[in-house]
């Protein structure tokens, strides 16, 4: 089976969030299971593209409204890649140092048209086109309705919603740039009086998946305006839990961390990593270490963290370390706390891949007080490294973390409030003090299987059911 994944991100080429991790792992595990699975994405101006070799496979022009734009298709020749990755190279639109900007309508529209034109040119066409999020949301519509691509409309197109909060809205002034189609099908593009690529994708895709079963159910109640659409299309919707790449996220072989370890050596291994982190960032290694890794945005509950941290550090003898960036006001408040709680708290504003691995290997607990969490990968990374997740029970967090009071292995809370987060931290701290139970739990959670192999098989089964 030949599968082409279409995405704006893919680890290790370009990563903004969890989308990159998924698109960097799912094709790899499908490939290992015998499928001809590949990715096509934009060719950005970044470290990966500057330091690797590429072969040009195709050169042509695309029509973007009245404009004719040259593009090329490249294949990465990087030796470490474990599946084929192709790139759409459009000099003035896609070849940027950033992935996203304030207005990406023409950039991603051109990317999608070039992708469809390239697929049209292939002698050996894919059996499945798998689109990821709104940046690729017009492909299901174009495959179904645009005159240029009618010969492709027998190829099943899958859409995966990684985060329904972002839908790629565009005004009707861009309508003429979408490849020509019969105007009686204009309603497939529209949702609430505006062109909505994610809505169009849900309407036109053969199947719609989300990144966890619970998130699929939650979207029928809260999907930033798409609730009724998802309810109406529920017969073709399914939630498939994301996995993690257990080759990349493996404390036994991870080259980023200070000392490697297994579940039998987890105590000494985490102690060595924690010692390094605490020394580097002026924290006390003898105290339970709580960490937060992620975007400092409302979805993640990050706006509450400054008040949570300030209050809990006054009453509990713990350490806290945060890695992330986002809203400037939240960043400023978090940085200010360093003066108030020196020796117990520190933060790194920004993102550092190596540091994130060290944090997972060092921390005793990972905080995820999310308002919205379609799947969440951080809690799975934490489990893999023997770090106990402290999570709000929603979306993928609900599907992957069971509270210790329910014979589980994590700390769960139901609300996103200062009081509920603090209470969860206190419960975690008390659990840490029960050394025998805490250490046994560490070994237990490292044995949980959240590998992509399980999820990759589920996707292959889905493809086979419609192909």
Protein Blocks (a to p, Z undefined) as FASTA:
>chain_A
ZZddddfbdcfkbcfblmlmmmmmmmmmmmmnopacdddddddddfklmmcccddfbdcd
ddehjbccdddddddfbfkbcbdcdddddfklmmccbfbdfblklmmmmmmmmmmmmmmm
pmbdcfbdcdehjklmmmmmmmmmmmklmmmmmpccddddfblkbgoiacfklmmmpccd
dfklmmmmpgghiacfklmmmmmmmbdcdfbfklmmmmmmogghplmmmmmmmmmgccdd
ddddfklmccklomkbmbdcdfklmmmmmmmmmmmmmmmnopafkbccdddeddddfklo
mmmmmmmmmmmmmmpccdddddddddfklmmmmmmmmmmmgojaccdedddfklmmmmmm
mpmbdcdfbfbdfkopmlmmmmmnopacddddehjllmmpccfklopabdcdfbdcfklm
mmmmmmmmmmmmmmmlmmmmmmmmmmpccbfklmmmmmmmmmmmmZZ
